């Protein structure tokens, strides 16, 4: 059964903006050289070093995410997952966001039914669990448990 085109030009414009917003970190990641240490790739953007490892001896919850993005856009998916699992999930979500939003912008088809189940509090809980698990992994790697 063929689905009717049911989005407005405003919806298409919003979808195009979402596609560009999801593509932006992927494009930036293409310009970065992934750090061999699994963190500090963000320094290439002119950002300061993360203070957590210096102050507390442990990585912050986002340590390794920029490296994970830089690795993933180069197709080094296992290395991206190892660098920061939560970053890997985010890069996959960004790539999927580009595809889905661009599809809506071009085709005019709605993905409301597909995305509606995500509009619950459960997604926030899953996101927190993924970030905490990624942080736990980064802690273990930094302490030499997984070399």
N, CA, C and O of each residue as an XYZ file, in Angstrom:
588
protein
N       0.842     -1.170      0.000
C       0.000      0.000      0.000
C       0.894      1.241      0.000
O       1.861      1.314      0.757
N       0.576      2.181     -0.824
C       1.361      3.405     -0.930
C       0.855      4.422      0.078
O      -0.351      4.617      0.231
N       1.789      5.068      0.761
C       1.433      6.075      1.754
C       1.374      7.435      1.081
O       2.208      7.749      0.232
N       0.412      8.224      1.450
C       0.265      9.557      0.870
C       1.329     10.489      1.428
O       1.772     10.348      2.568
N       1.724     11.437      0.601
C       2.638     12.475      1.066
C       1.817     13.376      1.980
O       0.803     13.934      1.563
N       2.256     13.514      3.219
C       1.420     14.233      4.170
C       2.188     15.249      5.003
O       1.740     15.621      6.088
N       3.322     15.696      4.520
C       4.031     16.731      5.248
C       3.921     18.042      4.492
O       3.778     18.057      3.270
N       3.986     19.118      5.214
C       3.912     20.444      4.604
C       5.308     20.894      4.215
O       6.299     20.260      4.577
N       5.378     21.988      3.478
C       6.686     22.547      3.126
C       7.425     22.993      4.374
O       8.653     22.933      4.418
N       6.695     23.439      5.390
C       7.348     23.805      6.648
C       7.985     22.584      7.288
O       9.114     22.651      7.774
N       7.271     21.478      7.291
C       7.813     20.238      7.843
C       9.030     19.776      7.062
O       9.997     19.281      7.641
N       8.981     19.936      5.762
C      10.137     19.564      4.939
C      11.336     20.448      5.264
O      12.469     19.971      5.332
N      11.081     21.730      5.461
C      12.163     22.655      5.816
C      12.771     22.310      7.160
O      13.991     22.324      7.325
N      11.911     22.001      8.122
C      12.399     21.603      9.446
C      13.222     20.315      9.331
O      14.274     20.192      9.957
N      12.748     19.373      8.543
C      13.486     18.125      8.349
C      14.849     18.394      7.708
O      15.841     17.763      8.073
N      14.900     19.315      6.769
C      16.183     19.650      6.130
C      17.145     20.252      7.145
O      18.334     19.935      7.136
N      16.642     21.118      8.020
C      17.483     21.716      9.061
C      17.980     20.635     10.017
O      19.141     20.659     10.426
N      17.117     19.693     10.374
C      17.516     18.592     11.246
C      18.588     17.744     10.568
O      19.555     17.338     11.212
N      18.424     17.476      9.277
C      19.433     16.696      8.544
C      20.782     17.415      8.567
O      21.819     16.785      8.777
N      20.770     18.718      8.354
C      22.018     19.489      8.386
C      22.630     19.505      9.786
O      23.847     19.405      9.940
N      21.773     19.632     10.809
C      22.268     19.639     12.193
C      22.890     18.295     12.561
O      23.892     18.250     13.275
N      22.309     17.215     12.084
C      22.875     15.888     12.346
C      24.155     15.663     11.545
O      25.058     14.959     11.996
N      24.230     16.263     10.358
C      25.415     16.094      9.507
C      26.596     16.917     10.006
O      27.745     16.536      9.783
N      26.338     18.037     10.676
C      27.415     18.946     11.083
C      28.508     18.264     11.907
O      29.682     18.400     11.563
N      28.175     17.531     12.985
C      29.268     16.896     13.741
C      29.991     15.816     12.945
O      31.168     15.550     13.187
N      29.296     15.195     11.999
C      29.936     14.183     11.166
C      30.942     14.836     10.215
O      32.030     14.305      9.992
N      30.572     15.981      9.662
C      31.478     16.711      8.770
C      32.693     17.209      9.550
O      33.825     17.093      9.081
N      32.459     17.762     10.736
C      33.572     18.227     11.567
C      34.490     17.059     11.909
O      35.712     17.200     11.873
N      33.912     15.913     12.239
C      34.716     14.729     12.586
C      35.601     14.294     11.423
O      36.681     13.745     11.638
N      35.153     14.534     10.198
C      35.960     14.189      9.016
C      37.234     15.024      8.941
O      38.215     14.602      8.328
N      37.229     16.194      9.553
C      38.394     17.086      9.491
C      39.404     16.796     10.595
O      40.505     17.348     10.583
N      39.046     15.938     11.547
C      39.902     15.674     12.701
C      40.694     14.382     12.527
O      40.221     13.426     11.912
N      41.884     14.369     13.070
C      42.707     13.157     13.090
C      42.466     12.485     14.439
O      42.745     13.085     15.477
N      41.952     11.249     14.450
C      41.678     10.584     15.725
C      42.950     10.423     16.561
O      43.990     10.008     16.050
N      42.856     10.748     17.819
C      43.995     10.622     18.723
C      44.265      9.151     19.016
O      43.341      8.367     19.230
N      45.523      8.797     19.021
C      45.922      7.416     19.319
C      45.645      7.052     20.773
O      45.560      5.871     21.111
N      45.505      8.057     21.635
C      45.254      7.793     23.055
C      43.786      7.502     23.342
O      43.444      7.073     24.444
N      42.910      7.732     22.354
C      41.483      7.500     22.568
C      40.768      8.686     23.181
O      39.571      8.619     23.460
N      41.489      9.764     23.391
C      40.889     11.008     23.894
C      41.779     12.178     23.474
O      42.882     11.973     22.965
N      41.309     13.375     23.683
C      42.007     14.615     23.336
C      41.892     15.007     21.868
O      42.529     15.978     21.461
N      41.124     14.311     21.066
C      40.919     14.721     19.675
C      40.261     16.094     19.621
O      40.491     16.855     18.681
N      39.454     16.414     20.607
C      38.758     17.709     20.641
C      39.725     18.891     20.704
O      39.335     20.013     20.381
N      40.953     18.672     21.106
C      41.960     19.739     21.189
C      42.217     20.357     19.817
O      42.599     21.524     19.726
N      42.011     19.585     18.748
C      42.194     20.094     17.388
C      41.172     21.167     17.030
O      41.351     21.902     16.059
N      40.116     21.256     17.805
C      39.085     22.281     17.598
C      39.378     23.544     18.394
O      38.575     24.477     18.409
N      40.536     23.570     19.057
C      40.902     24.730     19.860
C      40.339     24.698     21.265
O      40.410     25.695     21.984
N      39.784     23.576     21.662
C      39.213     23.436     23.004
C      40.317     23.042     23.987
O      41.309     22.424     23.601
N      40.140     23.402     25.248
C      41.174     23.053     26.239
C      41.147     21.558     26.573
O      40.191     20.847     26.266
N      42.216     21.118     27.203
C      42.279     19.729     27.670
C      41.205     19.509     28.727
O      40.852     20.427     29.467
N      40.697     18.299     28.788
C      39.689     17.967     29.798
C      40.329     18.036     31.185
O      41.402     17.473     31.403
N      39.687     18.710     32.101
C      40.223     18.875     33.444
C      40.019     17.676     34.355
O      40.719     17.533     35.358
N      39.074     16.817     34.019
C      38.778     15.680     34.892
C      39.968     14.757     35.091
O      40.316     14.450     36.232
N      40.607     14.302     34.009
C      41.745     13.392     34.229
C      42.856     14.046     35.046
O      43.518     13.385     35.845
N      43.055     15.345     34.842
C      44.103     16.045     35.596
C      43.707     16.238     37.056
O      44.530     16.063     37.955
N      42.452     16.596     37.290
C      41.994     16.896     38.650
C      41.650     15.653     39.460
O      41.957     15.580     40.650
N      41.012     14.674     38.818
C      40.496     13.517     39.559
C      41.154     12.194     39.185
O      40.953     11.188     39.864
N      41.927     12.189     38.122
C      42.566     10.951     37.685
C      41.633      9.995     36.969
O      41.976      8.832     36.757
N      40.456     10.475     36.595
C      39.489      9.667     35.858
C      38.941     10.497     34.695
O      38.926     11.726     34.768
N      38.494      9.842     33.635
C      37.928     10.586     32.514
C      36.544     11.136     32.850
O      35.851     10.609     33.720
N      36.154     12.193     32.156
C      34.784     12.688     32.297
C      33.859     11.777     31.489
O      34.327     10.905     30.757
N      32.561     11.977     31.621
C      31.609     11.089     30.950
C      31.680     11.181     29.427
O      31.229     10.271     28.732
N      32.245     12.278     28.899
C      32.313     12.407     27.444
C      33.719     12.217     26.884
O      33.930     12.408     25.687
N      34.675     11.849     27.716
C      36.036     11.618     27.226
C      36.024     10.538     26.146
O      35.497      9.444     26.349
N      36.600     10.858     25.022
C      36.695      9.912     23.917
C      35.598     10.037     22.879
O      35.656      9.367     21.849
N      34.598     10.877     23.118
C      33.497     10.972     22.153
C      33.940     11.578     20.828
O      33.552     11.089     19.767
N      34.746     12.636     20.874
C      35.225     13.236     19.628
C      36.097     12.238     18.878
O      36.009     12.127     17.655
N      36.930     11.519     19.601
C      37.762     10.484     18.978
C      36.880      9.405     18.362
O      37.155      8.933     17.259
N      35.832      9.017     19.061
C      34.907      8.011     18.553
C      34.255      8.481     17.254
O      34.137      7.705     16.306
N      33.834      9.740     17.204
C      33.247     10.293     15.980
C      34.272     10.276     14.847
O      33.962      9.862     13.730
N      35.500     10.731     15.141
C      36.543     10.805     14.115
C      36.886      9.418     13.570
O      37.168      9.270     12.380
N      36.863      8.424     14.417
C      37.127      7.054     13.974
C      35.956      6.498     13.159
O      36.156      5.865     12.122
N      34.744      6.739     13.634
C      33.562      6.178     12.972
C      33.381      6.727     11.558
O      33.033      5.973     10.649
N      33.609      8.026     11.358
C      33.425      8.578     10.012
C      34.476      8.050      9.037
O      34.320      8.189      7.824
N      35.522      7.459      9.547
C      36.544      6.834      8.714
C      36.277      5.341      8.519
O      37.077      4.638      7.901
N      35.149      4.861      9.050
C      34.788      3.459      8.903
C      35.454      2.531      9.895
O      35.328      1.312      9.784
N      36.157      3.088     10.859
C      36.824      2.278     11.879
C      35.864      2.085     13.052
O      36.079      2.614     14.143
N      34.811      1.324     12.808
C      33.698      1.220     13.750
C      34.068      0.528     15.058
O      33.647      0.977     16.124
N      34.839     -0.543     15.004
C      35.228     -1.210     16.247
C      36.141     -0.321     17.081
O      36.026     -0.290     18.306
N      37.046      0.402     16.427
C      37.910      1.333     17.148
C      37.083      2.465     17.756
O      37.379      2.926     18.859
N      36.050      2.914     17.046
C      35.162      3.963     17.562
C      34.398      3.462     18.783
O      34.237      4.185     19.766
N      33.934      2.231     18.712
C      33.223      1.626     19.835
C      34.146      1.482     21.035
O      33.739      1.739     22.168
N      35.378      1.075     20.795
C      36.358      0.917     21.872
C      36.710      2.275     22.491
O      36.836      2.382     23.710
N      36.868      3.305     21.664
C      37.253      4.630     22.155
C      36.209      5.200     23.111
O      36.563      5.774     24.141
N      34.927      5.048     22.783
C      33.853      5.560     23.643
C      32.538      4.979     23.128
O      32.004      5.453     22.125
N      32.009      3.956     23.806
C      30.767      3.330     23.345
C      29.603      4.305     23.200
O      28.837      4.200     22.242
N      29.452      5.245     24.121
C      28.354      6.207     24.013
C      28.562      7.116     22.803
O      27.595      7.491     22.140
N      29.800      7.468     22.514
C      30.099      8.256     21.321
C      29.748      7.505     20.055
O      29.249      8.086     19.091
N      30.014      6.199     20.064
C      29.661      5.361     18.921
C      28.147      5.355     18.711
O      27.678      5.459     17.578
N      27.384      5.235     19.794
C      25.923      5.265     19.693
C      25.470      6.624     19.144
O      24.573      6.686     18.303
N      26.085      7.705     19.617
C      25.718      9.043     19.136
C      26.052      9.232     17.665
O      25.266      9.831     16.931
N      27.198      8.738     17.220
C      27.556      8.894     15.808
C      26.599      8.092     14.926
O      26.243      8.533     13.834
N      26.186      6.926     15.396
C      25.194      6.136     14.654
C      23.853      6.862     14.609
O      23.189      6.885     13.573
N      23.456      7.459     15.740
C      22.203      8.217     15.793
C      22.263      9.429     14.866
O      21.284      9.743     14.190
N      23.404     10.107     14.833
C      23.551     11.270     13.949
C      23.455     10.847     12.486
O      22.787     11.507     11.690
N      24.117      9.757     12.133
C      24.064      9.271     10.748
C      22.646      8.861     10.363
O      22.182      9.163      9.264
N      21.969      8.181     11.266
C      20.578      7.794     11.018
C      19.695      9.038     10.917
O      18.788      9.099     10.087
N      19.967     10.024     11.769
C      19.209     11.275     11.720
C      19.352     11.975     10.379
O      18.383     12.526      9.857
N      20.557     11.957      9.820
C      20.774     12.560      8.496
C      19.913     11.854      7.458
O      19.218     12.500      6.674
N      19.964     10.534      7.459
C      19.240      9.756      6.453
C      17.731      9.952      6.584
O      17.051     10.230      5.596
N      17.212      9.808      7.791
C      15.763      9.903      7.996
C      15.265     11.322      7.711
O      14.271     11.499      7.006
N      15.947     12.328      8.254
C      15.497     13.702      8.047
C      15.616     14.114      6.581
O      14.746     14.816      6.066
N      16.669     13.691      5.912
C      16.807     14.008      4.486
C      15.706     13.318      3.680
O      15.167     13.893      2.735
N      15.382     12.094      4.059
C      14.306     11.373      3.377
C      12.976     12.115      3.524
O      12.226     12.246      2.557
N      12.688     12.595      4.727
C      11.453     13.353      4.951
C      11.477     14.649      4.137
O      10.481     15.012      3.511
N      12.620     15.346      4.149
C      12.727     16.613      3.424
C      12.535     16.416      1.922
O      11.901     17.237      1.259
N      13.079     15.334      1.394
C      13.012     15.095     -0.054
C      11.671     14.484     -0.472
O      11.052     14.918     -1.444
N      11.240     13.477      0.275
C      10.040     12.737     -0.135
C       8.740     13.370      0.347
O       7.688     13.189     -0.266
N       8.818     14.104      1.435
C       7.596     14.658      2.007
C       6.811     13.660      2.835
O       5.723     13.975      3.316
N       7.336     12.488      3.004
C       6.647     11.466      3.795
C       6.925     11.676      5.276
O       7.997     12.142      5.662
N       5.959     11.331      6.082
C       6.081     11.478      7.525
C       6.660     10.208      8.149
O       6.397      9.097      7.690
N       7.439     10.394      9.184
C       7.954      9.253      9.937
C       7.397      9.285     11.360
O       7.970      8.702     12.281
N       6.284      9.971     11.518
C       5.690     10.138     12.841
C       5.440      8.801     13.530
O       5.787      8.633     14.700
N       4.844      7.853     12.820
C       4.556      6.549     13.433
C       5.830      5.837     13.854
O       5.857      5.149     14.875
N       6.877      6.002     13.073
C       8.151      5.365     13.381
C       8.790      5.981     14.622
O       9.341      5.266     15.459
N       8.715      7.303     14.740
C       9.390      7.996     15.830
C       8.548      8.147     17.093
O       9.093      8.415     18.163
N       7.257      7.982     16.992
C       6.366      8.169     18.142
C       6.762      7.331     19.357
O       6.709      7.850     20.472
N       7.158      6.061     19.205
C       7.554      5.284     20.382
C       8.783      5.863     21.093
O       8.996      5.588     22.274
N       9.585      6.654     20.392
C      10.766      7.243     21.013
C      10.425      8.430     21.905
O      11.244      8.848     22.723
N       9.228      8.971     21.752
C       8.838     10.160     22.504
C       8.291      9.779     23.880
O       7.201     10.201     24.266
N       9.047      8.994     24.595
C       8.650      8.600     25.945
C       9.813      8.869     26.890
O      10.925      9.164     26.453
N       9.551      8.767     28.168
C      10.603      8.931     29.155
C      11.623      7.809     29.102
O      12.736      7.953     29.606
N      11.249      6.700     28.496
C      12.163      5.555     28.411
C      13.411      5.901     27.601
O      14.500      5.415     27.907
N      13.265      6.723     26.588
C      14.410      7.093     25.768
C      15.438      7.847     26.603
O      16.640      7.636     26.442
N      14.982      8.715     27.484
C      15.898      9.452     28.359
C      16.636      8.499     29.296
O      17.830      8.664     29.548
N      15.926      7.515     29.804
C      16.547      6.533     30.690
C      17.585      5.717     29.924
O      18.687      5.489     30.423
N      17.241      5.280     28.721
C      18.188      4.526     27.891
C      19.409      5.377     27.588
O      20.534      4.882     27.655
N      19.211      6.650     27.254
C      20.334      7.546     26.960
C      21.252      7.674     28.172
O      22.475      7.638     28.032
N      20.670      7.823     29.357
C      21.483      7.922     30.579
C      22.265      6.638     30.829
O      23.435      6.686     31.210
N      21.632      5.502     30.619
C      22.302      4.217     30.817
C      23.455      4.067     29.825
O      24.536      3.610     30.197
N      23.232      4.447     28.566
C      24.283      4.341     27.549
C      25.459      5.242     27.914
O      26.613      4.827     27.807
N      25.176      6.465     28.341
C      26.248      7.395     28.709
C      27.017      6.879     29.930
O      28.247      6.932     29.957
N      26.302      6.387     30.928
C      26.970      5.853     32.114
C      27.786      4.599     31.783
O      28.884      4.414     32.307
N      27.250      3.748     30.920
C      27.990      2.548     30.519
C      29.248      2.931     29.739
O      30.308      2.336     29.931
N      29.123      3.924     28.860
C      30.286      4.404     28.114
C      31.340      4.986     29.041
O      32.537      4.782     28.842
N      30.890      5.707     30.048
C      31.806      6.286     31.030
C      32.510      5.168     31.814
O      33.716      5.223     32.055
N      31.739      4.170     32.198
C      32.322      3.026     32.905
C      33.367      2.324     32.054
O      34.427      1.945     32.551
N      33.070      2.152     30.781
C      34.037      1.537     29.867
C      35.301      2.390     29.786
O      36.412      1.864     29.853
N      35.133      3.708     29.642
C      36.289      4.600     29.516
C      37.119      4.564     30.802
O      38.348      4.590     30.746
N      36.458      4.506     31.948
C      37.173      4.373     33.222
C      38.015      3.095     33.235
O      39.186      3.115     33.614
N      37.407      1.993     32.817
C      38.111      0.707     32.813
C      39.290      0.723     31.846
O      40.357      0.198     32.163
N      39.109      1.313     30.689
C      40.190      1.390     29.706
C      41.311      2.268     30.233
O      42.485      1.917     30.114
N      40.955      3.412     30.818
C      41.965      4.333     31.333
C      42.765      3.709     32.469
O      43.953      3.995     32.619
N      42.133      2.870     33.261
C      42.812      2.203     34.378
C      43.551      0.936     33.925
O      44.133      0.226     34.745
N      43.522      0.659     32.617
C      44.293     -0.458     32.072
C      43.626     -1.813     32.187
O      44.292     -2.839     32.046
N      42.315     -1.843     32.444
C      41.631     -3.138     32.563
C      41.398     -3.790     31.202
O      41.313     -5.014     31.106
N      41.295     -2.973     30.149
C      41.094     -3.479     28.792
C      42.106     -2.812     27.866
O      41.818     -1.781     27.258
N      43.255     -3.391     27.767
C      44.316     -2.783     26.931
C      44.313     -3.351     25.553
O      45.132     -2.959     24.722
